[in-house]
């Protein structure tokens, strides 16, 4: 039987969702969660989870509420935890506060929770309802849910392309295809990710920073001045071709290079000497097993991966079915014959082999267009 909710319930849960988004750039391995406390029909406390180790959304909402909230209703975007982690269990805090009802958007798939919070609340005589605006709540945490439900992070690919679908001239020159507006927007996507992924070709040609250059208020700054934790920078370099002197290895934040088992040991030691971690992985057709890499990153609590790479790596990720989302910026310009494509794919023998995507969002960013695309489950011909 599906729980029924009032219009007021939906209003309060939407506020909880707004609050949860406040942790978009800071929660990293933890989920983004918002909480609203309502007593006698009005909000008396609200909060959201800001960063790992700090109070959870429910605890922050309770801290902002009056001392006596007996009989209050709680609206929370994710099931309250019932275990002792870096913080005490939130379900017990709600019980102690004397709330009468808890409305939950989505169940927490963490094996340490996964219905345990609901059981604890109901055992204490508290009414619990679930499923209100669950789709919206899930959309806040695609990486957290992907990691726990399927054992792999949410993989996002960024593409900056011309109208004819190219990302660089034939000689590799690509600065700049999209506008400063689009490049600033990309920083927001980098900032929300746990890891930034690139390939050896991109690092060798462009020597990019691959860092986050905004702060927690989304204000532009140098990476050394940002109060955000830098995402793990991951470079796929099967043969360890990238030198230890690459710019990205000298900037704030941790770096990891993924290579094959056969990669040169001397080059590995040179990277390690510069503070770079080297991860050796199985190979498929003399290339790194990309699925194994994603599993290894999931084991490190990497939720969302932001990918900025050349056509070979983008094509390989797409061909392997590992891409969950593409953030595609289209600039109003043409690069002409011989320019490099966004992804090295095909050639396809028939239309049945094509890769098809659904459009989730279309937004103008300065003079450019940003498309948010996700793989279609099927292609109807």
ROVEX-713317 format. One record per residue (C-alpha): x, y, z. Coordinates in Angstrom, 3 decimals. Each point is the difference from the previous one (the first is absolute). Layout:
BEGIN
         c1         c2         c3
          X          Y          Z
...
This chain:
BEGIN
         c1         c2         c3
      0.000      0.000      0.000
      1.371      3.393     -1.012
      0.211      2.664      2.679
     -2.219      3.025     -0.592
      1.221      3.537      0.573
     -1.621      3.404      0.322
      0.875      3.122     -2.010
      1.677      1.349      3.151
      2.156     -3.122      0.204
      1.252      0.647     -3.519
      0.770      3.647      0.749
      2.081     -0.889      3.032
      1.833     -2.802     -1.820
      0.831      2.325     -2.880
      1.579      2.322      2.539
      2.025     -2.926      1.350
      1.196     -0.733     -3.545
      1.048      3.637     -0.439
      1.984     -0.228      3.212
      1.673     -3.256     -1.067
      1.344      1.704     -3.118
      1.958      2.292      2.312
      2.493     -2.831      0.447
      0.456     -0.582     -3.745
      3.673      0.994     -0.024
      1.030     -1.127      3.469
     -1.464     -3.351      1.071
      2.191     -2.032     -2.412
     -0.112     -3.650      1.156
     -3.084      0.646      2.124
     -3.501      0.553     -1.424
     -1.597      3.426     -0.335
     -2.843      0.102      2.524
     -2.405      2.685      1.187
     -2.381      0.016      2.971
     -2.946      2.159      1.081
     -1.757     -0.102      3.398
     -3.634      1.094      0.082
     -2.029      0.639      3.151
     -3.587      1.285      0.029
      0.139      0.513     -3.765
      3.120      2.179     -0.155
      3.712     -0.613     -0.468
      1.845      0.154      3.319
      3.368     -1.356     -1.072
      1.859     -0.958     -3.141
      3.468     -1.135     -1.013
      2.083     -1.925     -2.507
      3.110     -2.135      0.013
      2.973      2.193     -0.863
      3.066     -2.253      0.011
      1.210     -3.395      1.265
      0.620     -0.039      3.734
     -2.376      2.892      0.664
     -3.573     -0.362      1.251
     -2.542     -1.716     -2.210
     -3.034      1.872     -1.301
     -2.284     -1.173      2.819
      2.467      1.000      2.718
      0.486      3.445     -1.552
     -3.771      0.488     -0.264
     -0.457     -1.000      3.643
      2.741      2.440      1.054
     -1.883      2.812     -1.770
     -3.360     -0.889      1.610
     -1.481      0.946      3.384
      0.794     -2.226      2.967
     -3.458     -1.582      0.003
     -1.151     -1.401     -3.351
     -2.175     -2.746      1.438
     -2.487     -1.239     -2.608
      1.837      1.596     -2.954
      0.128     -1.424     -3.512
      3.384     -0.543     -1.633
      0.542      0.242     -3.770
      3.302     -1.490     -1.073
      1.261     -0.807     -3.489
      1.805     -3.232      0.991
     -0.697     -2.591      2.667
      1.503      0.991      3.392
      2.998     -2.114      0.947
     -0.243     -2.526      2.810
      3.673     -0.773      0.584
      2.970      1.641      1.645
      2.395      1.329     -2.628
      1.928      3.256      0.178
     -3.167      1.386      1.629
     -2.687     -1.577      2.247
     -3.153     -1.524     -1.563
     -2.509      2.590     -1.197
     -2.997     -2.276      0.481
      0.735     -0.141      3.736
      0.374      3.805      0.139
     -3.494      0.365     -1.489
     -1.407     -2.497      2.472
      1.597      1.848      2.908
     -1.444      3.282     -1.286
     -3.529     -1.424      0.202
     -1.072      0.412     -3.621
     -3.260     -1.663     -0.990
      0.390     -0.520     -3.746
      2.861     -0.368     -2.470
     -0.500      0.389     -3.758
      2.882     -1.385     -2.061
      0.618      0.504     -3.704
      2.319     -2.952     -0.609
      1.444     -3.056      1.752
      3.743      0.039      0.674
      1.605     -2.966     -1.855
      3.039      0.055      2.300
      0.072     -3.515      1.522
      0.509      1.625      3.409
     -3.381      1.744     -0.400
     -2.248     -1.506     -2.736
     -3.256      0.085      1.932
      1.621     -0.115      3.429
     -0.819      3.616      0.733
     -3.644     -0.539     -0.888
     -0.213     -3.103      2.208
      1.509      1.880      2.933
     -2.434      2.894     -0.387
     -3.052     -2.265     -0.301
      1.113     -2.076      2.976
     -0.101      3.236      2.016
     -3.629      0.599     -1.052
      0.771      2.697     -2.580
     -2.084      0.081     -3.182
      2.247     -0.400     -3.053
     -0.959      0.606     -3.627
      2.277     -0.406     -3.004
      0.173      0.796     -3.703
     -0.990      3.687     -0.096
      1.854      1.632     -2.941
      2.360     -2.958     -0.087
      1.021      0.605     -3.630
      1.108      3.542      0.824
      1.892     -1.243      3.044
      1.823     -2.644     -2.044
      0.991      2.636     -2.553
      1.994      1.785      2.712
      2.185     -3.047      0.628
      0.596     -1.919     -3.245
      3.545     -0.955      0.969
     -0.700     -1.054      3.584
     -2.876     -2.191     -1.153
      1.913     -1.432     -2.974
      2.958     -0.933      2.171
     -2.120     -1.802      2.584
     -2.577     -1.551     -2.329
      2.231     -1.186     -2.850
      3.557      0.265      1.341
      1.212      2.663     -2.430
      0.047      3.801      0.088
     -2.174      2.252     -2.150
      2.160      0.814     -3.022
     -0.524      3.403     -1.591
      1.786      1.084     -3.189
      0.497      3.651     -0.915
      0.263      0.933     -3.662
      0.708      3.457     -1.414
     -0.683     -0.146     -3.727
     -0.693      2.029     -3.099
     -3.223     -0.102     -1.976
      1.551     -2.711     -2.179
      0.692     -2.135      3.080
      3.750      0.525      0.235
      2.119      0.696      3.069
      3.352      0.998     -1.504
      1.728      0.825     -3.260
      1.925     -2.733     -1.794
      3.206      0.982      1.837
     -1.717     -0.245      3.379
     -0.496      3.733      0.641
     -3.183      0.517      2.032
      0.339      3.275      1.935
     -2.572      1.257      0.076
     -3.038     -1.513     -1.690
     -2.588      1.002      2.574
     -0.334      3.316      1.792
      1.234      1.108      3.404
     -3.611     -0.392      1.179
      0.041     -3.702     -0.880
      3.435     -0.535      1.504
     -1.188      1.561      3.262
     -3.032     -2.278     -0.073
      2.274     -3.021     -0.381
      1.624      0.918      3.312
     -3.314     -0.633      1.760
     -0.124     -3.526     -1.434
      3.590     -0.632      1.000
     -0.687      1.254      3.503
     -2.885     -2.392      0.645
      2.028     -3.036     -1.089
      2.078     -2.281      2.216
      2.459     -0.641     -2.843
      1.063      1.646     -3.257
      0.977     -2.485     -2.679
      2.177      0.575     -3.032
      2.260     -1.937     -2.337
      3.691      0.018     -0.825
     -0.579      1.572     -3.425
     -1.773      3.015      1.504
      2.646      0.507      2.683
      2.861     -0.316     -2.497
     -1.545      2.408     -2.542
     -1.680      2.603      2.224
      1.828     -0.352      3.352
     -3.266      0.928      1.776
     -0.412      0.856      3.684
     -3.154     -2.125      0.488
     -0.658      1.848      3.252
     -3.020      1.693      1.553
      0.353      3.768     -0.118
     -3.115      1.083      1.862
     -0.802      0.111      3.713
     -2.986     -1.325      1.945
     -1.964      3.136     -0.909
      0.651     -0.767     -3.692
      2.266      3.040     -0.253
      2.969     -0.161     -2.386
      3.389     -0.305      1.692
      3.400     -1.615     -0.355
      0.094     -3.709      0.915
      2.293      0.765      2.926
     -2.550      2.487      1.381
     -3.046     -2.256     -0.292
     -1.563     -1.262      3.220
     -1.259     -3.073     -1.860
      1.802     -3.311      0.170
      1.596     -0.581     -3.387
     -1.453     -3.058     -1.749
      2.348     -2.903     -0.545
      1.656      0.520     -3.402
      0.141     -3.284     -1.918
      2.040     -0.413     -3.175
     -0.392     -3.143     -2.106
      3.467     -0.702     -1.325
      0.417     -3.658     -0.860
      3.694      0.235     -0.929
      0.925      2.811      2.435
      0.835      2.466     -2.760
     -0.843      3.126      2.030
      3.091      1.427      1.733
      0.060      0.697      3.719
      0.518      3.679     -0.894
     -3.524      0.368     -1.428
     -1.639      3.108      1.428
     -2.977     -1.776      1.535
      2.314     -2.069      2.238
      1.431      3.117      1.653
     -3.302      1.676      0.926
     -2.010     -0.337      3.248
     -1.848     -3.272      0.413
      0.707     -3.696     -0.424
      0.843     -1.564     -3.361
     -0.290     -3.594     -1.170
      1.314     -1.512     -3.213
     -1.601     -3.231     -1.202
      2.222     -2.243     -2.111
      0.199     -3.620     -1.131
      1.917     -2.715      1.801
      2.649      0.126     -2.718
      0.826      3.711      0.391
      3.619      1.001      0.637
      0.990     -0.245      3.705
      2.564      2.783     -0.261
     -2.590      2.484     -1.213
     -2.277     -1.124      2.815
      2.683      0.821      2.572
      0.533      3.449     -1.553
     -3.705      0.770      0.412
     -0.076     -1.313      3.555
      2.985      2.219      0.834
     -2.123      2.997     -1.071
     -2.863     -1.041      2.299
     -2.100     -1.661     -2.708
     -1.725     -3.289      0.807
      0.278     -2.682     -2.678
     -2.747     -2.602     -0.364
      0.728     -3.053     -2.124
     -3.059     -1.596     -1.566
     -0.794     -2.943     -2.281
      0.153      0.635     -3.734
     -2.502     -0.750     -2.754
      1.463      0.022     -3.527
      3.128      1.663      1.423
     -2.080      2.787      1.547
     -1.112      0.602      3.557
     -3.175     -1.776      1.011
     -2.176      3.096      0.475
     -2.659     -1.894      1.926
      2.628     -1.184      2.477
      1.161      3.591      0.434
     -3.513      1.164      0.851
     -0.393     -2.805      2.522
      3.304      0.952      1.608
     -1.122      3.627      0.260
     -3.338     -1.037      1.489
      1.918     -1.894      2.686
      1.615      3.359      0.863
     -3.483      1.557      0.486
      0.148      1.936     -3.263
     -3.590      0.924     -0.848
      0.109      2.237     -3.076
      2.752      0.027     -2.616
      0.389      3.025     -2.247
      1.794     -0.921     -3.240
      1.906      2.399     -2.244
      1.842     -2.043     -2.604
      0.878     -0.407     -3.641
     -1.973     -1.890     -2.649
      1.696     -3.372      0.598
     -0.844     -0.217      3.699
     -3.474      1.496     -0.438
     -0.681     -2.478     -2.799
      1.266     -2.901      2.110
     -2.211      0.964      2.956
     -3.039      0.337     -2.266
      0.706     -3.256     -1.808
      0.300     -1.806      3.339
     -3.373      1.360      1.136
      1.540      1.710      3.028
     -1.233      3.563     -0.592
     -3.009      1.063      2.063
     -0.211      3.602     -1.126
      1.513      2.400     -2.531
      0.238      3.730      0.625
      0.378      1.240     -3.584
      0.806      3.651     -0.650
     -0.578      1.082     -3.593
      1.688      3.208     -1.172
     -1.366      1.982     -2.959
      2.975     -0.660     -2.269
      1.267     -2.518     -2.550
      3.430     -1.658      0.015
     -0.162     -1.499     -3.477
      1.494     -3.033     -1.717
      2.667     -1.941      1.844
     -0.963      1.247      3.440
     -0.042     -2.553      2.814
     -3.346     -1.558      1.011
     -1.325     -0.036      3.555
      0.173     -3.791      0.121
      1.864     -2.606     -2.010
     -2.772     -2.447     -0.889
     -0.781     -2.409     -2.782
     -0.145     -0.157     -2.886
     -3.449     -1.461      0.533
     -1.251     -2.534     -2.509
     -3.648      0.948      0.457
     -2.286      2.434      1.782
     -0.753     -2.735      2.537
      3.527      0.488      1.397
     -0.439      3.706      0.665
      0.139      1.413      3.512
     -3.156      1.851      0.928
     -0.594      2.446      2.850
     -2.932      1.691      1.670
      0.030      3.733      0.645
     -0.478      0.819      3.685
      0.748      3.700     -0.093
      0.842      2.778     -2.449
      1.411      3.261      1.330
      1.655      3.003     -1.603
      3.324      0.852      1.653
      1.198      3.328     -1.386
      0.187     -0.474     -3.791
      0.186     -3.800      0.345
     -2.615     -2.709      0.499
      0.330     -2.622      2.725
     -1.717     -3.324     -0.598
     -0.394     -2.554      2.774
     -0.236     -3.413     -1.645
     -0.444     -3.511      1.329
      0.149     -3.289     -1.904
     -3.364     -1.177     -1.280
     -1.051     -3.452      1.099
     -0.921     -0.891     -3.556
      0.080      1.484     -3.470
     -3.266     -0.207     -1.904
      0.725     -0.055     -3.736
